[in-house]
């Protein structure tokens, strides 16, 4: 998957992201605007998860939609 998540998928994915990483604020999620790299950075900062692991999990969630 491209690092940019399609707009339609992004709207569906936001809910999954909030379920998975409930400590992320809506502002952090919205600020990433579907860019997996930026979202992974927020997850890395908030949870201490490796960026590659966060990107992998984001891809898994997106692929499940």
mmCIF file of the N, C-alpha and C atoms, coordinates in Angstrom:
data_MODEL
# 
_entry.id   MODEL 
# 
loop_
_atom_site.group_PDB 
_atom_site.id 
_atom_site.type_symbol 
_atom_site.label_atom_id 
_atom_site.label_alt_id 
_atom_site.label_comp_id 
_atom_site.label_asym_id 
_atom_site.label_entity_id 
_atom_site.label_seq_id 
_atom_site.pdbx_PDB_ins_code 
_atom_site.Cartn_x 
_atom_site.Cartn_y 
_atom_site.Cartn_z 
_atom_site.occupancy 
_atom_site.B_iso_or_equiv 
_atom_site.pdbx_formal_charge 
_atom_site.auth_seq_id 
_atom_site.auth_comp_id 
_atom_site.auth_asym_id 
_atom_site.auth_atom_id 
_atom_site.pdbx_PDB_model_num 
ATOM 1   N N  . UNK A 1 1  ? 0.834   -1.173 0.000  1.00 0.00 ? 1  UNK A N  1 
ATOM 2   C CA . UNK A 1 1  ? 0.000   0.000  0.000  1.00 0.00 ? 1  UNK A CA 1 
ATOM 3   C C  . UNK A 1 1  ? 0.882   1.241  0.000  1.00 0.00 ? 1  UNK A C  1 
ATOM 4   N N  . UNK A 1 2  ? 0.482   2.197  -0.744 1.00 0.00 ? 2  UNK A N  1 
ATOM 5   C CA . UNK A 1 2  ? 1.145   3.488  -0.782 1.00 0.00 ? 2  UNK A CA 1 
ATOM 6   C C  . UNK A 1 2  ? 1.076   4.128  0.596  1.00 0.00 ? 2  UNK A C  1 
ATOM 7   N N  . UNK A 1 3  ? 2.035   4.998  0.914  1.00 0.00 ? 3  UNK A N  1 
ATOM 8   C CA . UNK A 1 3  ? 2.025   5.631  2.233  1.00 0.00 ? 3  UNK A CA 1 
ATOM 9   C C  . UNK A 1 3  ? 0.849   6.594  2.393  1.00 0.00 ? 3  UNK A C  1 
ATOM 10  N N  . UNK A 1 4  ? 0.250   7.001  1.296  1.00 0.00 ? 4  UNK A N  1 
ATOM 11  C CA . UNK A 1 4  ? -0.952  7.831  1.367  1.00 0.00 ? 4  UNK A CA 1 
ATOM 12  C C  . UNK A 1 4  ? -2.175  6.928  1.282  1.00 0.00 ? 4  UNK A C  1 
ATOM 13  N N  . UNK A 1 5  ? -3.035  7.077  2.244  1.00 0.00 ? 5  UNK A N  1 
ATOM 14  C CA . UNK A 1 5  ? -4.243  6.259  2.308  1.00 0.00 ? 5  UNK A CA 1 
ATOM 15  C C  . UNK A 1 5  ? -5.347  6.985  1.555  1.00 0.00 ? 5  UNK A C  1 
ATOM 16  N N  . UNK A 1 6  ? -6.063  6.259  0.702  1.00 0.00 ? 6  UNK A N  1 
ATOM 17  C CA . UNK A 1 6  ? -7.126  6.894  -0.076 1.00 0.00 ? 6  UNK A CA 1 
ATOM 18  C C  . UNK A 1 6  ? -8.148  7.535  0.856  1.00 0.00 ? 6  UNK A C  1 
ATOM 19  N N  . UNK A 1 7  ? -8.769  8.596  0.376  1.00 0.00 ? 7  UNK A N  1 
ATOM 20  C CA . UNK A 1 7  ? -9.678  9.384  1.211  1.00 0.00 ? 7  UNK A CA 1 
ATOM 21  C C  . UNK A 1 7  ? -10.820 8.556  1.785  1.00 0.00 ? 7  UNK A C  1 
ATOM 22  N N  . UNK A 1 8  ? -11.454 7.746  0.967  1.00 0.00 ? 8  UNK A N  1 
ATOM 23  C CA . UNK A 1 8  ? -12.561 6.928  1.456  1.00 0.00 ? 8  UNK A CA 1 
ATOM 24  C C  . UNK A 1 8  ? -12.128 5.942  2.510  1.00 0.00 ? 8  UNK A C  1 
ATOM 25  N N  . UNK A 1 9  ? -11.013 5.308  2.283  1.00 0.00 ? 9  UNK A N  1 
ATOM 26  C CA . UNK A 1 9  ? -10.492 4.356  3.243  1.00 0.00 ? 9  UNK A CA 1 
ATOM 27  C C  . UNK A 1 9  ? -10.070 5.072  4.532  1.00 0.00 ? 9  UNK A C  1 
ATOM 28  N N  . UNK A 1 10 ? -9.542  6.284  4.384  1.00 0.00 ? 10 UNK A N  1 
ATOM 29  C CA . UNK A 1 10 ? -9.084  7.048  5.532  1.00 0.00 ? 10 UNK A CA 1 
ATOM 30  C C  . UNK A 1 10 ? -10.234 7.292  6.509  1.00 0.00 ? 10 UNK A C  1 
ATOM 31  N N  . UNK A 1 11 ? -11.398 7.643  6.017  1.00 0.00 ? 11 UNK A N  1 
ATOM 32  C CA . UNK A 1 11 ? -12.534 7.902  6.901  1.00 0.00 ? 11 UNK A CA 1 
ATOM 33  C C  . UNK A 1 11 ? -12.925 6.648  7.678  1.00 0.00 ? 11 UNK A C  1 
ATOM 34  N N  . UNK A 1 12 ? -12.850 5.505  7.047  1.00 0.00 ? 12 UNK A N  1 
ATOM 35  C CA . UNK A 1 12 ? -13.150 4.248  7.737  1.00 0.00 ? 12 UNK A CA 1 
ATOM 36  C C  . UNK A 1 12 ? -12.040 3.885  8.708  1.00 0.00 ? 12 UNK A C  1 
ATOM 37  N N  . UNK A 1 13 ? -10.822 4.160  8.305  1.00 0.00 ? 13 UNK A N  1 
ATOM 38  C CA . UNK A 1 13 ? -9.662  3.786  9.110  1.00 0.00 ? 13 UNK A CA 1 
ATOM 39  C C  . UNK A 1 13 ? -9.549  4.601  10.391 1.00 0.00 ? 13 UNK A C  1 
ATOM 40  N N  . UNK A 1 14 ? -10.023 5.844  10.382 1.00 0.00 ? 14 UNK A N  1 
ATOM 41  C CA . UNK A 1 14 ? -9.917  6.689  11.572 1.00 0.00 ? 14 UNK A CA 1 
ATOM 42  C C  . UNK A 1 14 ? -10.541 6.026  12.799 1.00 0.00 ? 14 UNK A C  1 
ATOM 43  N N  . UNK A 1 15 ? -11.677 5.393  12.624 1.00 0.00 ? 15 UNK A N  1 
ATOM 44  C CA . UNK A 1 15 ? -12.328 4.711  13.737 1.00 0.00 ? 15 UNK A CA 1 
ATOM 45  C C  . UNK A 1 15 ? -11.510 3.547  14.251 1.00 0.00 ? 15 UNK A C  1 
ATOM 46  N N  . UNK A 1 16 ? -10.931 2.793  13.330 1.00 0.00 ? 16 UNK A N  1 
ATOM 47  C CA . UNK A 1 16 ? -10.083 1.658  13.721 1.00 0.00 ? 16 UNK A CA 1 
ATOM 48  C C  . UNK A 1 16 ? -8.846  2.142  14.466 1.00 0.00 ? 16 UNK A C  1 
ATOM 49  N N  . UNK A 1 17 ? -8.283  3.251  14.014 1.00 0.00 ? 17 UNK A N  1 
ATOM 50  C CA . UNK A 1 17 ? -7.097  3.810  14.662 1.00 0.00 ? 17 UNK A CA 1 
ATOM 51  C C  . UNK A 1 17 ? -7.428  4.241  16.086 1.00 0.00 ? 17 UNK A C  1 
ATOM 52  N N  . UNK A 1 18 ? -8.560  4.892  16.247 1.00 0.00 ? 18 UNK A N  1 
ATOM 53  C CA . UNK A 1 18 ? -8.978  5.348  17.573 1.00 0.00 ? 18 UNK A CA 1 
ATOM 54  C C  . UNK A 1 18 ? -9.201  4.159  18.508 1.00 0.00 ? 18 UNK A C  1 
ATOM 55  N N  . UNK A 1 19 ? -9.736  3.049  17.994 1.00 0.00 ? 19 UNK A N  1 
ATOM 56  C CA . UNK A 1 19 ? -9.921  1.845  18.803 1.00 0.00 ? 19 UNK A CA 1 
ATOM 57  C C  . UNK A 1 19 ? -8.573  1.248  19.204 1.00 0.00 ? 19 UNK A C  1 
ATOM 58  N N  . UNK A 1 20 ? -7.650  1.181  18.257 1.00 0.00 ? 20 UNK A N  1 
ATOM 59  C CA . UNK A 1 20 ? -6.346  0.556  18.475 1.00 0.00 ? 20 UNK A CA 1 
ATOM 60  C C  . UNK A 1 20 ? -5.455  1.399  19.388 1.00 0.00 ? 20 UNK A C  1 
ATOM 61  N N  . UNK A 1 21 ? -5.436  2.701  19.126 1.00 0.00 ? 21 UNK A N  1 
ATOM 62  C CA . UNK A 1 21 ? -4.552  3.612  19.860 1.00 0.00 ? 21 UNK A CA 1 
ATOM 63  C C  . UNK A 1 21 ? -5.394  4.730  20.462 1.00 0.00 ? 21 UNK A C  1 
ATOM 64  N N  . UNK A 1 22 ? -6.147  4.398  21.515 1.00 0.00 ? 22 UNK A N  1 
ATOM 65  C CA . UNK A 1 22 ? -7.123  5.334  22.069 1.00 0.00 ? 22 UNK A CA 1 
ATOM 66  C C  . UNK A 1 22 ? -6.504  6.529  22.785 1.00 0.00 ? 22 UNK A C  1 
ATOM 67  N N  . UNK A 1 23 ? -5.202  6.526  22.995 1.00 0.00 ? 23 UNK A N  1 
ATOM 68  C CA . UNK A 1 23 ? -4.553  7.682  23.607 1.00 0.00 ? 23 UNK A CA 1 
ATOM 69  C C  . UNK A 1 23 ? -4.238  8.774  22.590 1.00 0.00 ? 23 UNK A C  1 
ATOM 70  N N  . UNK A 1 24 ? -4.334  8.460  21.297 1.00 0.00 ? 24 UNK A N  1 
ATOM 71  C CA . UNK A 1 24 ? -4.138  9.486  20.282 1.00 0.00 ? 24 UNK A CA 1 
ATOM 72  C C  . UNK A 1 24 ? -5.324  10.440 20.319 1.00 0.00 ? 24 UNK A C  1 
ATOM 73  N N  . UNK A 1 25 ? -5.043  11.710 20.178 1.00 0.00 ? 25 UNK A N  1 
ATOM 74  C CA . UNK A 1 25 ? -6.134  12.680 20.144 1.00 0.00 ? 25 UNK A CA 1 
ATOM 75  C C  . UNK A 1 25 ? -6.717  12.731 18.736 1.00 0.00 ? 25 UNK A C  1 
ATOM 76  N N  . UNK A 1 26 ? -7.934  13.210 18.655 1.00 0.00 ? 26 UNK A N  1 
ATOM 77  C CA . UNK A 1 26 ? -8.546  13.392 17.336 1.00 0.00 ? 26 UNK A CA 1 
ATOM 78  C C  . UNK A 1 26 ? -7.716  14.357 16.504 1.00 0.00 ? 26 UNK A C  1 
ATOM 79  N N  . UNK A 1 27 ? -7.141  15.377 17.153 1.00 0.00 ? 27 UNK A N  1 
ATOM 80  C CA . UNK A 1 27 ? -6.300  16.331 16.436 1.00 0.00 ? 27 UNK A CA 1 
ATOM 81  C C  . UNK A 1 27 ? -5.075  15.656 15.833 1.00 0.00 ? 27 UNK A C  1 
ATOM 82  N N  . UNK A 1 28 ? -4.452  14.737 16.569 1.00 0.00 ? 28 UNK A N  1 
ATOM 83  C CA . UNK A 1 28 ? -3.286  14.020 16.044 1.00 0.00 ? 28 UNK A CA 1 
ATOM 84  C C  . UNK A 1 28 ? -3.674  13.155 14.852 1.00 0.00 ? 28 UNK A C  1 
ATOM 85  N N  . UNK A 1 29 ? -4.806  12.502 14.961 1.00 0.00 ? 29 UNK A N  1 
ATOM 86  C CA . UNK A 1 29 ? -5.269  11.645 13.867 1.00 0.00 ? 29 UNK A CA 1 
ATOM 87  C C  . UNK A 1 29 ? -5.610  12.499 12.653 1.00 0.00 ? 29 UNK A C  1 
ATOM 88  N N  . UNK A 1 30 ? -6.356  13.562 12.869 1.00 0.00 ? 30 UNK A N  1 
ATOM 89  C CA . UNK A 1 30 ? -6.747  14.437 11.769 1.00 0.00 ? 30 UNK A CA 1 
ATOM 90  C C  . UNK A 1 30 ? -5.536  15.125 11.138 1.00 0.00 ? 30 UNK A C  1 
ATOM 91  N N  . UNK A 1 31 ? -4.552  15.505 11.954 1.00 0.00 ? 31 UNK A N  1 
ATOM 92  C CA . UNK A 1 31 ? -3.373  16.209 11.441 1.00 0.00 ? 31 UNK A CA 1 
ATOM 93  C C  . UNK A 1 31 ? -2.589  15.356 10.457 1.00 0.00 ? 31 UNK A C  1 
ATOM 94  N N  . UNK A 1 32 ? -2.646  14.054 10.613 1.00 0.00 ? 32 UNK A N  1 
ATOM 95  C CA . UNK A 1 32 ? -1.909  13.172 9.706  1.00 0.00 ? 32 UNK A CA 1 
ATOM 96  C C  . UNK A 1 32 ? -2.582  13.081 8.342  1.00 0.00 ? 32 UNK A C  1 
ATOM 97  N N  . UNK A 1 33 ? -3.868  13.421 8.269  1.00 0.00 ? 33 UNK A N  1 
ATOM 98  C CA . UNK A 1 33 ? -4.629  13.456 7.020  1.00 0.00 ? 33 UNK A CA 1 
ATOM 99  C C  . UNK A 1 33 ? -4.409  12.248 6.130  1.00 0.00 ? 33 UNK A C  1 
ATOM 100 N N  . UNK A 1 34 ? -4.322  11.078 6.740  1.00 0.00 ? 34 UNK A N  1 
ATOM 101 C CA . UNK A 1 34 ? -4.186  9.852  5.961  1.00 0.00 ? 34 UNK A CA 1 
ATOM 102 C C  . UNK A 1 34 ? -2.765  9.498  5.575  1.00 0.00 ? 34 UNK A C  1 
ATOM 103 N N  . UNK A 1 35 ? -1.795  10.281 6.006  1.00 0.00 ? 35 UNK A N  1 
ATOM 104 C CA . UNK A 1 35 ? -0.398  9.962  5.694  1.00 0.00 ? 35 UNK A CA 1 
ATOM 105 C C  . UNK A 1 35 ? 0.134   8.999  6.743  1.00 0.00 ? 35 UNK A C  1 
ATOM 106 N N  . UNK A 1 36 ? 0.409   7.784  6.316  1.00 0.00 ? 36 UNK A N  1 
ATOM 107 C CA . UNK A 1 36 ? 0.825   6.729  7.232  1.00 0.00 ? 36 UNK A CA 1 
ATOM 108 C C  . UNK A 1 36 ? 2.112   7.084  7.957  1.00 0.00 ? 36 UNK A C  1 
ATOM 109 N N  . UNK A 1 37 ? 3.035   7.734  7.271  1.00 0.00 ? 37 UNK A N  1 
ATOM 110 C CA . UNK A 1 37 ? 4.324   8.097  7.880  1.00 0.00 ? 37 UNK A CA 1 
ATOM 111 C C  . UNK A 1 37 ? 4.118   9.057  9.053  1.00 0.00 ? 37 UNK A C  1 
ATOM 112 N N  . UNK A 1 38 ? 3.295   10.063 8.857  1.00 0.00 ? 38 UNK A N  1 
ATOM 113 C CA . UNK A 1 38 ? 3.040   11.036 9.911  1.00 0.00 ? 38 UNK A CA 1 
ATOM 114 C C  . UNK A 1 38 ? 2.264   10.396 11.057 1.00 0.00 ? 38 UNK A C  1 
ATOM 115 N N  . UNK A 1 39 ? 1.289   9.577  10.743 1.00 0.00 ? 39 UNK A N  1 
ATOM 116 C CA . UNK A 1 39 ? 0.513   8.889  11.769 1.00 0.00 ? 39 UNK A CA 1 
ATOM 117 C C  . UNK A 1 39 ? 1.408   7.964  12.583 1.00 0.00 ? 39 UNK A C  1 
ATOM 118 N N  . UNK A 1 40 ? 2.302   7.260  11.911 1.00 0.00 ? 40 UNK A N  1 
ATOM 119 C CA . UNK A 1 40 ? 3.241   6.374  12.606 1.00 0.00 ? 40 UNK A CA 1 
ATOM 120 C C  . UNK A 1 40 ? 4.113   7.175  13.569 1.00 0.00 ? 40 UNK A C  1 
ATOM 121 N N  . UNK A 1 41 ? 4.472   8.391  13.185 1.00 0.00 ? 41 UNK A N  1 
ATOM 122 C CA . UNK A 1 41 ? 5.254   9.247  14.071 1.00 0.00 ? 41 UNK A CA 1 
ATOM 123 C C  . UNK A 1 41 ? 4.496   9.607  15.333 1.00 0.00 ? 41 UNK A C  1 
ATOM 124 N N  . UNK A 1 42 ? 3.203   9.906  15.198 1.00 0.00 ? 42 UNK A N  1 
ATOM 125 C CA . UNK A 1 42 ? 2.377   10.196 16.377 1.00 0.00 ? 42 UNK A CA 1 
ATOM 126 C C  . UNK A 1 42 ? 2.284   8.972  17.280 1.00 0.00 ? 42 UNK A C  1 
ATOM 127 N N  . UNK A 1 43 ? 2.107   7.812  16.684 1.00 0.00 ? 43 UNK A N  1 
ATOM 128 C CA . UNK A 1 43 ? 2.011   6.569  17.460 1.00 0.00 ? 43 UNK A CA 1 
ATOM 129 C C  . UNK A 1 43 ? 3.335   6.297  18.164 1.00 0.00 ? 43 UNK A C  1 
ATOM 130 N N  . UNK A 1 44 ? 4.421   6.508  17.457 1.00 0.00 ? 44 UNK A N  1 
ATOM 131 C CA . UNK A 1 44 ? 5.753   6.299  18.031 1.00 0.00 ? 44 UNK A CA 1 
ATOM 132 C C  . UNK A 1 44 ? 5.962   7.211  19.248 1.00 0.00 ? 44 UNK A C  1 
ATOM 133 N N  . UNK A 1 45 ? 5.608   8.467  19.118 1.00 0.00 ? 45 UNK A N  1 
ATOM 134 C CA . UNK A 1 45 ? 5.763   9.412  20.218 1.00 0.00 ? 45 UNK A CA 1 
ATOM 135 C C  . UNK A 1 45 ? 4.886   9.051  21.412 1.00 0.00 ? 45 UNK A C  1 
ATOM 136 N N  . UNK A 1 46 ? 3.645   8.700  21.137 1.00 0.00 ? 46 UNK A N  1 
ATOM 137 C CA . UNK A 1 46 ? 2.681   8.465  22.210 1.00 0.00 ? 46 UNK A CA 1 
ATOM 138 C C  . UNK A 1 46 ? 2.884   7.114  22.901 1.00 0.00 ? 46 UNK A C  1 
ATOM 139 N N  . UNK A 1 47 ? 3.226   6.077  22.123 1.00 0.00 ? 47 UNK A N  1 
ATOM 140 C CA . UNK A 1 47 ? 3.280   4.714  22.662 1.00 0.00 ? 47 UNK A CA 1 
ATOM 141 C C  . UNK A 1 47 ? 4.679   4.125  22.746 1.00 0.00 ? 47 UNK A C  1 
ATOM 142 N N  . UNK A 1 48 ? 5.674   4.782  22.160 1.00 0.00 ? 48 UNK A N  1 
ATOM 143 C CA . UNK A 1 48 ? 7.023   4.240  22.173 1.00 0.00 ? 48 UNK A CA 1 
ATOM 144 C C  . UNK A 1 48 ? 7.193   3.044  21.249 1.00 0.00 ? 48 UNK A C  1 
ATOM 145 N N  . UNK A 1 49 ? 6.268   2.871  20.341 1.00 0.00 ? 49 UNK A N  1 
ATOM 146 C CA . UNK A 1 49 ? 6.319   1.777  19.377 1.00 0.00 ? 49 UNK A CA 1 
ATOM 147 C C  . UNK A 1 49 ? 7.249   2.165  18.230 1.00 0.00 ? 49 UNK A C  1 
ATOM 148 N N  . UNK A 1 50 ? 8.018   1.226  17.743 1.00 0.00 ? 50 UNK A N  1 
ATOM 149 C CA . UNK A 1 50 ? 8.919   1.508  16.626 1.00 0.00 ? 50 UNK A CA 1 
ATOM 150 C C  . UNK A 1 50 ? 8.105   1.976  15.420 1.00 0.00 ? 50 UNK A C  1 
ATOM 151 N N  . UNK A 1 51 ? 8.653   2.941  14.693 1.00 0.00 ? 51 UNK A N  1 
ATOM 152 C CA . UNK A 1 51 ? 7.957   3.513  13.545 1.00 0.00 ? 51 UNK A CA 1 
ATOM 153 C C  . UNK A 1 51 ? 7.582   2.432  12.530 1.00 0.00 ? 51 UNK A C  1 
ATOM 154 N N  . UNK A 1 52 ? 8.499   1.516  12.242 1.00 0.00 ? 52 UNK A N  1 
ATOM 155 C CA . UNK A 1 52 ? 8.203   0.448  11.273 1.00 0.00 ? 52 UNK A CA 1 
ATOM 156 C C  . UNK A 1 52 ? 7.063   -0.442 11.754 1.00 0.00 ? 52 UNK A C  1 
ATOM 157 N N  . UNK A 1 53 ? 7.038   -0.736 13.046 1.00 0.00 ? 53 UNK A N  1 
ATOM 158 C CA . UNK A 1 53 ? 5.965   -1.561 13.599 1.00 0.00 ? 53 UNK A CA 1 
ATOM 159 C C  . UNK A 1 53 ? 4.627   -0.826 13.517 1.00 0.00 ? 53 UNK A C  1 
ATOM 160 N N  . UNK A 1 54 ? 4.650   0.471  13.786 1.00 0.00 ? 54 UNK A N  1 
ATOM 161 C CA . UNK A 1 54 ? 3.414   1.262  13.699 1.00 0.00 ? 54 UNK A CA 1 
ATOM 162 C C  . UNK A 1 54 ? 2.916   1.315  12.259 1.00 0.00 ? 54 UNK A C  1 
ATOM 163 N N  . UNK A 1 55 ? 3.823   1.556  11.303 1.00 0.00 ? 55 UNK A N  1 
ATOM 164 C CA . UNK A 1 55 ? 3.413   1.595  9.894  1.00 0.00 ? 55 UNK A CA 1 
ATOM 165 C C  . UNK A 1 55 ? 2.856   0.254  9.441  1.00 0.00 ? 55 UNK A C  1 
ATOM 166 N N  . UNK A 1 56 ? 3.467   -0.829 9.911  1.00 0.00 ? 56 UNK A N  1 
ATOM 167 C CA . UNK A 1 56 ? 2.988   -2.165 9.552  1.00 0.00 ? 56 UNK A CA 1 
ATOM 168 C C  . UNK A 1 56 ? 1.567   -2.375 10.073 1.00 0.00 ? 56 UNK A C  1 
ATOM 169 N N  . UNK A 1 57 ? 1.316   -1.978 11.301 1.00 0.00 ? 57 UNK A N  1 
ATOM 170 C CA . UNK A 1 57 ? -0.009  -2.164 11.893 1.00 0.00 ? 57 UNK A CA 1 
ATOM 171 C C  . UNK A 1 57 ? -1.042  -1.278 11.206 1.00 0.00 ? 57 UNK A C  1 
ATOM 172 N N  . UNK A 1 58 ? -0.654  -0.055 10.831 1.00 0.00 ? 58 UNK A N  1 
ATOM 173 C CA . UNK A 1 58 ? -1.556  0.821  10.091 1.00 0.00 ? 58 UNK A CA 1 
ATOM 174 C C  . UNK A 1 58 ? -1.934  0.171  8.762  1.00 0.00 ? 58 UNK A C  1 
ATOM 175 N N  . UNK A 1 59 ? -0.943  -0.399 8.072  1.00 0.00 ? 59 UNK A N  1 
ATOM 176 C CA . UNK A 1 59 ? -1.220  -1.097 6.802  1.00 0.00 ? 59 UNK A CA 1 
ATOM 177 C C  . UNK A 1 59 ? -2.163  -2.276 7.017  1.00 0.00 ? 59 UNK A C  1 
ATOM 178 N N  . UNK A 1 60 ? -1.957  -3.019 8.104  1.00 0.00 ? 60 UNK A N  1 
ATOM 179 C CA . UNK A 1 60 ? -2.826  -4.164 8.391  1.00 0.00 ? 60 UNK A CA 1 
ATOM 180 C C  . UNK A 1 60 ? -4.267  -3.706 8.622  1.00 0.00 ? 60 UNK A C  1 
ATOM 181 N N  . UNK A 1 61 ? -4.432  -2.633 9.379  1.00 0.00 ? 61 UNK A N  1 
ATOM 182 C CA . UNK A 1 61 ? -5.775  -2.110 9.628  1.00 0.00 ? 61 UNK A CA 1 
ATOM 183 C C  . UNK A 1 61 ? -6.409  -1.624 8.331  1.00 0.00 ? 61 UNK A C  1 
ATOM 184 N N  . UNK A 1 62 ? -5.633  -0.931 7.511  1.00 0.00 ? 62 UNK A N  1 
ATOM 185 C CA . UNK A 1 62 ? -6.148  -0.398 6.249  1.00 0.00 ? 62 UNK A CA 1 
ATOM 186 C C  . UNK A 1 62 ? -6.518  -1.534 5.289  1.00 0.00 ? 62 UNK A C  1 
ATOM 187 N N  . UNK A 1 63 ? -5.707  -2.573 5.249  1.00 0.00 ? 63 UNK A N  1 
ATOM 188 C CA . UNK A 1 63 ? -5.978  -3.698 4.357  1.00 0.00 ? 63 UNK A CA 1 
ATOM 189 C C  . UNK A 1 63 ? -7.226  -4.482 4.784  1.00 0.00 ? 63 UNK A C  1 
ATOM 190 N N  . UNK A 1 64 ? -7.561  -4.402 6.067  1.00 0.00 ? 64 UNK A N  1 
ATOM 191 C CA . UNK A 1 64 ? -8.731  -5.117 6.571  1.00 0.00 ? 64 UNK A CA 1 
ATOM 192 C C  . UNK A 1 64 ? -10.041 -4.408 6.216  1.00 0.00 ? 64 UNK A C  1 
ATOM 193 N N  . UNK A 1 65 ? -9.935  -3.189 5.737  1.00 0.00 ? 65 UNK A N  1 
ATOM 194 C CA . UNK A 1 65 ? -11.147 -2.415 5.390  1.00 0.00 ? 65 UNK A CA 1 
ATOM 195 C C  . UNK A 1 65 ? -11.570 -2.744 3.976  1.00 0.00 ? 65 UNK A C  1 
# 
